[in-house]
C-alpha cells in the first residue's frame, strides 16, 4: 500500500547506514541506495547526509521521517482492520473498555440490538487505564469505534455522546465509618443539594 521507497527510507534512517538497512530488508545495498536516490529525485531534496560513517537525516529528512512513520503505522492499522473484517465475514463494532470505564451496559443493550441487526457483532477492546482523555479520543475510529464511560462535561467538545441512561451515584464506606449508619447522605453539587442513597 505504501511506497517501497518510503519503507526503505525509514529503515535506513533507523539503521544509520545503507548496508544495515539492506540486511534488515533482505535486499542488496545497491538496491537500497537506488531506492533512496529515486525517492530524493522525486522529492527534489536530499533526505540524508552521506559519509563514510553512514547516513544522517537532513532537517527535511527528519520531518519526512516523523510523518513517514505515522503513515506506515496507519497503513498497517488499515490492513489489519480490513483483514479482521474479511476474516470475520461480519461487521464488528469495537468498544473500548478498561477497569476505569467498565463496559457494563453495552453488552446487555447489544443483545437487543442484535435482534434487529443480526449481522452486527460486538468486539470488546481493552484500553490502558493510564491513557489520558486526549489519548483515548485520538484512538476513536482507529483502535475502537466507541467506548462506554461516565460522561464528563469537559469532554463535550471532543466528540459526540449518546446518553444511554442515568445512574444514581452511590457511595461505599467502611462499616465503622461515622456515616455508615446513615440511610441518606447529602452533598453540595453545583450549588444545590443532592440526596445520595447509602449502600
N, C-alpha and C positions, 0 to 999 in steps of 0.2 A: 504493500500500500504506500509506504513512504519511500522516497528516493533512496536507492542503494548508496549514492554519494553522501547523503546526509548521515546514514548509519555509519559509513566508513569514517566520515569526519568526526563524529562523536567518539568513536572507538579510538581514533588516532589521538584525539585530544586527551582522552583518558589514559592512553598508554604512554604518550610523550615521545613516540617515535613511530616511523613508518613500519619498521621491521617488527616491533612488538605488536602493533595493530594487525599486521599481516598474520602473525602467529595466532592472535585471538580470533581472527576472522577465517582462518584456514585457507588463505589465499596467498599469492606471492607478493613480495614487497613492491615490485614494479606495478602490479595491479592496483595496489593501494595508492601509490604515487599518481598513477594515471587518473584514478577517480577523484583525488583531491585536486589535480590540475584541471580536470573538467569542471569540477564544482567552482573553483576560483574563476575560471574563464566565463562560466555562465553568470556568476555574481558580479564580475567586474572589479573585484577587490581581493586582496590576499587575506586568508584566514589564519595562516601560520607564518611565523618567522622560522626559517630553517637554518640549522647549523650542524656541525659535525657531532654535536652532543645530543641532537634530536630536534624536536619541534616545540614551538611555544606559540600560544594563541596571540594574535594581534588584538587590539581593542575591539575591532569589528568582529573578529573571530570569537572573542569572548561573549559578545552579545548574541551572536548566532548560536553559539554552543548552548547557552542557557535556554533559549527558545526551542532549539532542536531537541533537547532532552524532553521538554514538555510535549512537543509534537510526537515524539516516538512513544512516550508513555500513553498519550491519549489514543494513538493509533493501536497500541497493544490492548488497551482497555476496550476499544471499539470492537476489535476482533474477538476478544474473549466474550463480550456481551452478545455479539451476533452468534458465536459458536454455541453459547448456552441456549439461546432461543432455538437455533437449528436442531440441537440435540434433544431438547425437551419436546419440541413439536407443539408447544403450548405458549401462551402469553403469560409471563410471570410478572407479578408486581413485587418489587423488592422493598421490604420495610425495615428501616434501620431501628435497632433497639440496643439497649445496654442495661446494666443494673440500675443506672440512674433514670433511664427513660424506658421503663419496662413496657413491653408490648402486651398489655393485658386485655385491652378491649377489642383490638382489630381482629384477632383470630376468631372470636365469637361473632363479630359482625360479618366476617368473611364467609362464615357458614351460610348466612342469609343471602349474601351477595352471590355466592356460587350457585344458589338455586335458580337465579335469573341469568347468570353468565357462567355456565359450567366450564367454558374454555379458559377462564382466568384462574391462574394459580397464585398462591402467596409464597414468598420466599423471605424468611427472616434472616437479616444480615446483621451480624454482631458489630457494634460500634465500640470504640475505645472510650472508657469512662473519662479519660483526661482530655478528650478532644474539646477544644474551645467551641463556643457557639458559632463563630465565623467559620471555623474549620468544618463543623458539621454541615452548615448550609452550603459550603463550597462543594460538598460531596453529593448534594441532592441532584438527581438526574444523571449522576455518574456512577457512584457506588451503590446508591439506593434511590428509589423513586419517591419515597415519603418516610417519615418517621413519626412515631407516636410519642407524645410527651405532654407535660403540663405547659399550657400556654403562658407566655410571659409577654406583657405589653411591649417590652423593649424589642421584641422580635418582629413587631408589626411591619416594619419597613423592609425586612429581609426576605420574606416570602409570604405566600398566601396560606391562610389557615382555615380549616374546616372544623367547626365545633361539633364534636360527636356527642358530648354530654357534659353535664355539670355535676361534679362530685363534691360532696361536702368535705371540708377539711376536718380531719380527726387528729388527735394527738395521743401519744402513749407516754407513760412515765412509770417510774418505779413504784411498787405498791406502798412503800413507806414515805413517798413524797408528800409534802404538806397539801398538795392539791388533788391527790389521788382519790380522796373520798368525795369530791365534788361531783354532782350529776351534770352540771353545765359550767363552762368557762366563758368568760367574756374578755375580748381583747380589742384594742383600738385598731381599726383597719380603714385606712384612707379617710380619717375624720369621722367615722361612725362606728358604733359598737356592733360586733358580730358575735353571736352566740355559737359556741362550738360544743358539740356533744363530747363528753369524755369517754374514753374506751378503756 
